[in-house]
Structure formats: C-alpha cells, structure tokens
Amino acid sequence: MNDTMNLSPLETCVKLPLCFKELEEVTDKAKDWLLMHGACMRCREHLDKDEVRFAPFVLLPSAFPRKEFEKARKVQTILNELTHQVAHDHNFITETLKSTVEVDDFTARLFGIYETVHAEGFKQSISLGLLRSDYLLHNLHETNIMQVEMNTIASSFAGIATTITHYHRYILKELECEDKLKNIPENHALSGLCEGLIEAWKLYNNKRAVILFIIEDTTINICDQRFHEFLIREKNSSIKVIRKSLGQVASEAHLNQNQDLIVGNSTVAVVYFRSGYEPAQYPTEHEWSARLMIERSSAIKCPSIQYHLAGTKKVQQALAVKGTIEKYFKDRSIVEKIRTVFTGLYSLDFDENGEGEKAVTMALKEPGRFVLKPQREGGGNNIYGEDVFTQLKAMRDSKERTAWILMDRIHPPLQENYLIRPGNTDELKTQNLVSELGIYGVILGDSNEVKINKQVGHVLRTKPASSDEGGIVAGAGALDSPYLVQ
C-alpha cells in the first residue's frame, strides 16, 4: 500500500546495495536461470505463442517474520474447513449475497447458476478446493499477518512459486551466502495442488476419464498452468489433461444421459477452472451456458459454484461479523486463531441497524484508512485513498454500494530489494518494496465428509511500496520467496 505511515523497515537477507559489477553479473545469471527453468510468461503487449519472457521477479528473497509465516501455515487447514462449511451452507450464502445480487450482474449470474443446480440437486456432491489465503504484514504497533482475501478460484502461481524458491537458493549460493539457505522454507505448492487434482480424479473412479482445465482464450501465465499439467502426467501416467475455454466447451461438450460431461470422445472426471472468475471471461451467453452445463455435470469441480461464491468479498466480510464463525466452530481456540488474522471488514448494506451507513460515514471521514473492494478476482479492481471518498460519495444513496465491502487498510513494512522486469532499463536500483504472502490449501470432500484437508505451500508476491495494486499478470507485482527472520 502506498500509505507507508511510520513503518519500521525489515532487514534484508544480504547487505545492500550490491556493488554494480556484481549486481550486473548476478542479474544476468538470474534472468537466464529463470528462462531455463520455466519461470516465464507470455508478453501481453506483443503476444507470440512461440515466445516467453522471464516473469517479473525480486532478485533476493524478502525478509518475513518466521512466527507470522508459521501462523499463516498452521491456520490454513482451519480456513480450508471454514470455506468448505460455508460453501455447503445454502442459507448463509443466500442471505449473505441477497443484496449484492440485486446490483452486481456478474455475481447475480453466478448465484443464478448456484440456485439452479441446488434446486435440481447436485449431480456431483464432491468438491475440490485448491485455495490460497493471502496476507499482508500489518506493522502499525506490532507486526502481524492480516488476511487480504481467500481465493477459491484459479489460485495461481503455485508452479512458478515453487521454481522461484529454487531460484533464490541458487542466487544465495552465487552470492556466497550458503549459510542463509536454512532460512528459505521448503515449498511444495505445485506438487500439493497436483496431488489434490489427482485424488479428485481417483474419486471419480473412471480410469479413462480426463482432467479438463478451463483456460482463457489467450493465456499469458502459460508456464504456471503447464507446470500443473506436466506434473500430473508425471505423477500418474494414466491421467490426460485437456485444455478448453468456456467458449470451446459450449461448442464441443455435452451431457450424456447420466449427466457425465463429454468433451469430444472424452469423459471429464475433474474440471479445474483457471478462467471464469471475471465478467470479461463470459463475453457471450455461450460461456454462461457452458458454466451451467459444467455445474450440472457429474464431474468434480475445482471450484464448484458454491465454492466460487464462498470466495466472494461479501462472504469474507460476513464471516468477520461477530458470531458468524462461531456457527461453524464451537472450539473457542479455533475461532480465536481465525479472528487473529482477520482485519476490519464492513458491510455497506442498507441494513435495519444502520451498520452500513455507519461504515459509509466512517470512510467518508477518513478515506485513507480504508480500501473499497468489489466482488471481483484477478487484481486491479480495488479503490484506495481519496478515490474511496469520491466513489462512496457518488453511490452513498444508491443500491450500487451494496455490491462493495469496506476493509481496513493494512500497512505492511518496507524493505529494500531489486525488482527485475523484462525490458526495464531502470531495474538495477534498489526500491522500497512490500510483500504479500499466499498460503495454498487443498480440501476435498462433500457436505458429510472431508477426505483431504492440508496446507501445501506458499507464494510471495512483492511490489513497489508506491503501488496500490500488485497483480503479477495485471499489475506491478513480482514473484518472490520469504526469507524467514526472527
């Protein structure tokens, strides 16, 4: 966040700045290492399917407090279970989203699909969640992790994040800092997510069935997706992965009499959505028809429509209301573990007790304290600073405001590092950066039984402190690894 206040900087793992000659040499090696190990993306501005460039990265691993890193890892299985329970609570989802669906067309379309399949009865009761809980360090009085959001659809970068962990081990050796390797935690994010997909495929119990990746019409983050596909085949040679956009599913797929999803001549065991989380990915009614067909099918979805809705910002805000988590967990120690990572979240509804209006008044008075968040994934959607005042004032008396939530602004500590981008000639200078930690979780089961629930790895995404948005595909962010400090 660009409002840095009086934040204590974190110490770097290597004394900076590096001497310029060493910096030039090690940066050239770093770029080549990443290119040769597949930490790459396609260029959005000059798309050529035959070319990739190294993904934006941070030259050295970024410091992260060990205690807070371990806290994030340990709470992940609890958050997995909370998401799973919310996804299976029809009344809670319906009540929570009722005001939002009146004014947010995209959420309303997703909710309409949910209501349709819920009324018909879910053909497939099992859901697979490949989740990612994102955190910023909050450094106002003491340093603690605060949850930014829970991602339930297309939780990306597990593939490249695993590679970046290996890269940072390499670069510390190059800088003759091998004694520091013990502070870079093991990262099995890619393997963990792939094992979740494989276990779901096994539960479908058809050895000839395939896993279907739902992809964008144009895939920029190609290496990250392909890492999953290739490792699945490596781990289980019986599994074939096919890739289709929602538009292709609409034209090439159908449901047979058993409601199995058939694409071409292949029965689909598992559908893994790497697209379908933003309005632009449904340009016509064909894409919406394809999504409904998938949800009606016997395939195991990742995520199912109920998991998708459980990841909305409005649900996140509702879970922060006192008494909500207690509905799902009776153990007070578990409730407290969840609440310690929640930041302030506020409804903007026109509710009877006036809480929504109180939140609006509070934000108009001190807009710099808050972030306005819509029901969107993929980055680049939030509103900060004085724009919070402008947006809220414009929609104060409109139902439009109920499509948004208000969140306390988190103030992460700064640290110096080198952020390296393809084609950036100013890269060999240190910058003040801030980091966001993502913890991956896998949960598999139905409303009666959870078969798998585990934490599997992490990603660190780092951006300039002056930048509000940190998306790597869409924004200013870069891939990174945590270097654990006391």
Buried (B, 14 or more C-beta within 10 A) or exposed (E): BEEBEEBEEBEBBBEBBBEEEEBEEBBEEBBEBBBEBBBBBBEEEEEEEEEBBBBBBBBBBBBBBBBBBEBBBEBBBBBBBBBBBBBBBEEBBBEBBEBBBBBBEBBBBBBEBBBEBBEEEBBBBBBBBBBBBBBBBBBEEEBBBBBBBBBBBBBBBBBBBBBBBBBBBBBBEBBEEEEBBEBBBEBBBBBBBBBBBBBBBBBBEEEEBBBBBBBBEEBBBBBBBBBBBBBBBEEBEEBBBBBBBBBBBBEEBEBEEEBBBBBEEBBBBBBBBBBBBBEEBBEEEBBBBBBBBBBBBBBBBBBBBBBBBBBBBBBBBBBBEEEBBEEBBEEEEBBEBBEEBBBBBBBBBBBEEEBBBEBBEBBBEEBBBBBBBBBBBBBEBBBBBEEBBEBBEEBBEEBBBBBBBBBBBBBBBBBBBBBBBBEEEEBBEBBBBBBBBBBBBBBBBBBEEBEBBBBBBBBBBBBBBEBBBBBBBBBBBBBBBBBBBE
